Amino acid sequence: MGFSLTSVNVYSLYDHPGNRDSRYIPKISFKAFSGGRGRFVAAAVAKGIRSDVVVLSHINLLFVASLIKSLSPETRIIVYAHGIEIWRDISNWKRNFLIKHCEIWSVSSFTASVLTDTHQVPPQNISILPNCLDPYLDIPERFAKPENLLARYGLNASQPILFTLSRLSSYELYKGYDAVLEVLPNLIQIYPDLHYLLAGQADKKEHQRLQNMISDLGIAANVTLTGFIPDDELSVHFLLTDVFVLPSKKEGFGIVFIEAAACGCKIIGGNQDGSTQALLEGRLGTLINPGEKETLIAAICENLDKPKNIESSKAIQALCIEHFNYELYLKKVDNLLTSEPAKPISPLLKTEANLKNESNY
């Protein structure tokens, strides 16, 4: 590493102290404010003005950064740009502050292009830092379908299984799982025992909408809404599936794609957003126009007609790990932090809107 941090501190607005995962951050370095905005802002500003670098996980935390910058002009402000949260319309003061005072670490070239086209952020303010695999993700060495999950969902190892893991929100209807549901009647004619596992925490309105849609399409026997899947069951769910499919239109990057690939999954994603970077421009999966149903049907059939085997799963897994491993990510962060004129790096404060992911993606 090109520098040595004397301390790293994580301040989280919405987390509770019990949400801390000791694998990622020690207790002494983590402060959770349980939604207490006033306490969070005061503490973050007080710590920020004594730090050389402040990293924001969300654009809505720019107000905190503006206070820090006004009191400590030399403090370096870095903002993560994930996707839709920074693609939306933003106020003039936020845009001006981003342009004048912030470095932006964008998870994909697509998100970077939206920043330049929509908010006129100069390209030189933006660095591309793709997401990486969780260092604690269970990377499988064997690729058989897990017997316990087959039993849980009433499935058998020989039937084709599609899988989508996504945030199921009535406010974000762009993930593409609607399109998968809509083409299932066509696919069932070709693969009568096809089953679709749609996973993720759904809000009440979206859950009801999906139930109505499934009923109207007459596909209830071929679909399971699994609900939230805990982290320790992610890998086995990827092993269960024959094809992971998420034809999203507005994916900032798509960590779920590289998680699926790390488990040897065949993958279908959209070709109009950050999914292309996660899928290495098609080397890790099939990229399609998410608005074309016939293309989606053809892609699913093509992938199902080539059954998974150990060799292909290992090849997908190896390519994914080569490009998205945690050690490579750390090297990229090191390069970004040391790209500025050299100066002592002392306390680094990372402010998080919420460290605990309450739902899947």
N, C-alpha and C positions, 0 to 999 in steps of 0.2 A: 504494500500500500504506500501511496505517496504522502500520507499525512497520518497523524495520530490524534484521535478524538480523546479529549480528557473526560467528556461525558456526553451521553445522549439521553434526552428527556422526551417522553411522549405525554402530551396533554390531550385528553379526550373529553369533548363536551358532553356526549350523550351516554357514554359507558358508565357502568357502576364499577366500583373497585373490584368486585368479584368477577368481572368479565375478563380480567387480565389473564393471559396465557403465559405461564412462566417460561415456556420454551422460547418465546419471542422477546420478552422484555422483563427484566428483574423488577421486583416490587419497588425498590428505591427509585427507579427511573420512570415510574408510571403514576400519573395522577388522573383520576376520573372524577368528573364533576356532576354526573347523574342529571344532566339537563340544566344545571344551574348556570345560566348564561353570564350573569354579572360576575360571579366568582371565577368562571372560566376566563373571561376577558381580562379581568384584573390580574389573575395569576399568569396568564400567557404573556401579557404585555410586560409584566415585571420580569419574567424569566427571559423573554425575547430580547429586551434591550441589553441584557448581559450576555447574549449569545452572538457568535459570529455568523451563524447560519440559522435561518428559520425556514422550515419546510412545511407548506400547507397541503393538506390532503384534499381540499375542496375550495372552489372559488368563493363560496359563501363566507370563508374565513378571511377574506381580504380586508375586512374592517379591522380585524386584529392586527394584520400586517401593516395597515396604514398608520395605526397608532404607534407601533414599534418603530416604523421608519421615520415618523416625525420626531421621535425622541432619540433615536439612534440611527442617523442617516447612513452609517457605514455597515449596518447589519445587512447581510445578504438574504434576499427573499427568493425562495424557490416555490413554485406552484405546480403540483401535479395536475395534468389535464387528462382525465380518463375518457370522457365521451360526452354524453348528452347534457351533463350538468354544465359544460362549458360551451356547448354548441348553441344553447338557447340565447335569446336576447339578453343582454346584460346592460346595466346602467352605464352611462357615459363615464362616471367617475371610476367604476371598476375597470372599464376598458382602458382609460387613460393611465390608471395606476399600473395595470398589467404591462402596458407598453413602456412606461417610463421607469418602473422600479423593479420589475420581476423577471426572473428567468423561468421559463416554462419547460417542464419535462413532460413530453407528450408520449402516451403509450403507443401511438401509431402514427404513421405518415398521414393517414386519413384524418385523424383528429387535428394534426398540425395544419393540414390544408384548410380545414374548416375555420381554424383560428385566424389564418391569414386572409381567407376569402370573406368571412363574415364579420370579423372584428378588427381587421386590418392590423393584426399583430405582426411586426416585422419577422421574417423567417429567422434572422440572426438571434432573435430572443428565444427561439424554440430549439430544444434538443429532443431527439427521438430516443426514448427509453422503453422498449417493449417490456411487458410484464414477464415474469418468470414463474417457474414451477415452485410451489410451496416446498421448502426443503424437507418438510415432514409428511408430504404426500406419500402414501404407500404405493411404491412402484412395483407392480407385480412381475414375478419371474415365470409364472405359469398363466395360461390364458383360457383354461376351462371355465365354463359357465358355473357359477357358484350354486351348489345344490340347495343351500338354505334360502337363497332368493327365489330360485325356481319354485320351491315349495311355498314360500310366502305369497307369491303372486299367482299361484296355480298354473304355472307354465311348465313346459318340458323342453329339454335341451335341443330338440330338433326343430322346433318352430322358430320362424324368423321374428326377431324382436328389434323394434326401433326404439330409440331413447332420446328424449330431450330433457335437459336440465336447465332451467331458466327462472328468472324472476317472473312471476305471473301476476301482473298488475293491470288493473283497469285503466291506469294512466299511461301505460307504456305498451301499446298494442302494435309493436313493430318487430317482435322477436321471431315471428314466423311459425309459431306452433299452430296458429289458426290454419295456415296453409297446409300443414301436415294433416291436420284433422280433416280438412276439406277433400284431400285426395285419397284418404283411407278407403272410401267405398270403391274407388277404382282399383286400388292396390289389393283389396280383399278378394276381388274377382280373380286376381292372378295368384295370390297367396292366401288361401282361405283361412289359415290359422295364424296369420300375421297378428302380432300384438304390439301396441304402442304404449310405452311407459312415459307419461308426461309428469316430470318431477319439478317441485319447487313450491314454496309457500305462496298461496294465492290469497288476495284479499277477498272479502265476502262477496263483493259485487262480481269480481272476475270468476270466482269459483262457480257462482250460479250461472253466469253467462256460458262458461265452458260446459257445465252439466246440460244446459238447454241445447247447446250446439251438438253435443254428443248424441243426445236423444233425438234431435231433429234429423241427424244424419243416419241414425239407426246403427251406430257402431259401438254401443255400450259394451258388447261382449268382447270387443277388440281393443278397448282402451282402459288403462288404469291411471287415475290421478293419484300419485304416490304421496303427495304432500311434501313437507320439508325432509330433506335427506341430510343427516348429520355428516360431518367431515369424515369420520372414521368409516363411513359406508360408501363414500364416493367411488373408490377404486373398484369395489366389488360390483357396483351397479354398472360401471363402464365395462367390466368383464362380462356381465350378463348380456350386453347388447350386441347385435350384429352390425348395426349402423347407428352412429350418433348423428342426429340431424337437427340443425338450428339455422334455417334460412332467414337470418335476421337482415333487416334493412338499415339499422342504426346501431351497430356494435362498435364501441370505441376501440376495442381490441378483441376481447373474448377469451378470458382465462380458461373458461370451460373447454374450449377447443384444445388447448395444449394439455389440460388434464386428461381429456379423453385420449389424445394421441399418446401420452405417456403410458397409458394403459393398453396401447395397441389397437385402439378402435379405428374402424373405417369411419370417415366423417364427411358430412355434407354441410356446407356453409354458403352464405351469400357472397356475391362478388362486388358489392357496392359500398362496403364500409371497412372497418378495421379488421374484419374477419380475414381479409386477404393476407394481412401481415401475420396473423396468428397461424394461418394455414400455409405460410411460406409460398404464397402466390400459386397454390395448388399442389405443391409437393407433398403436403401432409394430408390432403383431402380433396374432395370434389367441390369446386366453386361453381355456383349457378346463379342465374338471375332470379332473385327470390320472388319476383312478381309473375313468373311464368309457371303455371301449374303443370303443364305438359313436361317442361324441363325438370321440374321436381320429381314427377313420377318416373321419368326416364332415369334420373340419377339414382333414385332409390332402387329401382329394378336392376340397374347395372351393378350396384354395390351388393345387392342381395344375391344376384346370380353368380357372384364370385365369393364363395364361402370363406370365412376367416380361416386362416391357418397359422401355425406357430411362426413360420418364416416371415410372412407378411406383417404379422403383429409385432414381431421383434424389430423389423425394419422401420416401421412407423415409430415405434418407441425410441429406437436409437437416434433417428433423425430429430425427433422432438427434443430429447435430452441434450443432444449436441448443440442445439440453438437456444434452448430456453432453460438451461440449468442455472441454479442459484449462484454458483461461483462466478459464472460469466456475468450475471447481473451485477454482482458486487464489483467486479472489475470495471464495468461501465459506469457505475455510480462513482467509483474512485476517480475515473478519468474526468467525469463531469465536475466533481467537486474541486479537482486540482487544475481545471482548465483556466481558472481565473489567475491573476497575478498572485504569486505565492505570498502567503501570510499565515501566521499561526492560527490554527483551527482549535478553538477551545469549545465551550459548551455548544452543542447543537440541539436546538429545540424543534421537535416535530409535533405539530398540532394536528389532531385527528378529529373530524366531525363525529366519527363513530368507529372504533376498532372492531367491535363485535358485529359480524354480518348476521343479521336476524333472519334473512331468507337467502335462498340460493340465487345468487347472481342477480 
